[in-house]
Amino acid sequence: MVDFMGKSDILIFAPHPDDEALGCAGLIYSSIKKNKKVKVVVVANGESSVDGTERYYGHKPETQDFINIGYVRQKESVSAMKVLGLSSEDVIFLGYPNDGLMEMLSSDKYDKESPYKSEFTHFDRVSYENSYSMGAPFCKESFYSDIKSIFNECRPREVYVTHPLDSHFDHQACGRYISSYVKQLDNSIRVLCYVISPSKIPSPKQSLVYKLAGQMTERHLDKTAKEMKKRFMDEYKSQSYLFDQVAFHFNVERYWKLKRGVRAKIAKKIFPNLRFL
């Protein structure tokens, strides 16, 4: 298990490398200026993008290309976070399957004896050398063991994770399962959700419907923060072709506190017989 630990004020979960910057770079930047300790946990390495991998290598990707692009994207996250002021030890990679998180976490058919297998890397366990739990089978038991261990050692005051209504399945999975699990571990921790792919989150102008997503706060980036965000987003060279689609993240960062009833329904559905503690 990777030894990165130390207590932190803020713990940010990113489904893939670059989500932490798109959703929370302004937050990270301002928090570090206030001498707060921030850790970033990247759940999957973003290795399943066929278009992105083909663009990067210039040919139709094969299995090793998908594995290699995962390492590339890890390095991009580390570089971007260093620009913000974090060290490489502040970025934790879990190494779970990209585009497989929802299936892995929602199904009971995957366990340590019969783990989920990635169709892109052909891994069925954590296999990236710098991962938090090298060799852990792809199943929810391994996943929750990692999350619990990280929380026991970091003891964060605030957690940021993607919203359960984000339109990307990996983002939805992280939002549903991490936000619920964190509250079961310690209900005093403040959990806020951010959106990367917004198609399932209504516009703020649709106020009645919008409230169903939870209580929302906005962080408008000033000129310095905008310039900084553009600067460290330049570190994600393998993904730059996508950033025009999410350009609004360069002006404002939005965070939702899930309504208790909504969170309870999610938790009850996911963990009907919770016995974590």
Secondary structure, 3 states (H helix, E strand, C coil): CCCCCCCCCEEEEECCCCHHHHHHHHHHHHHHHCCCCEEEEEEECCCCCHHHHHHHHCCCCCHHHHHHHHHHHHHHHHHHHHHHCCCHHHEEEEEECCCCHHHHHHCCCCCCCCCCCCCCCCCCECCCCCECCCCCECCHHHHHHHHHHHHHHHCCCEEEEECCCCCCHHHHHHHHHHHHHHHHHCCCCEEEEECCCCCCCCCCCCHHHHHHHCEEEEEECCHHHHHHHHHHHCCCHHHHHHHHHHHHHHCEEEEEECCHHHHHHHHHHHCCCCCCC
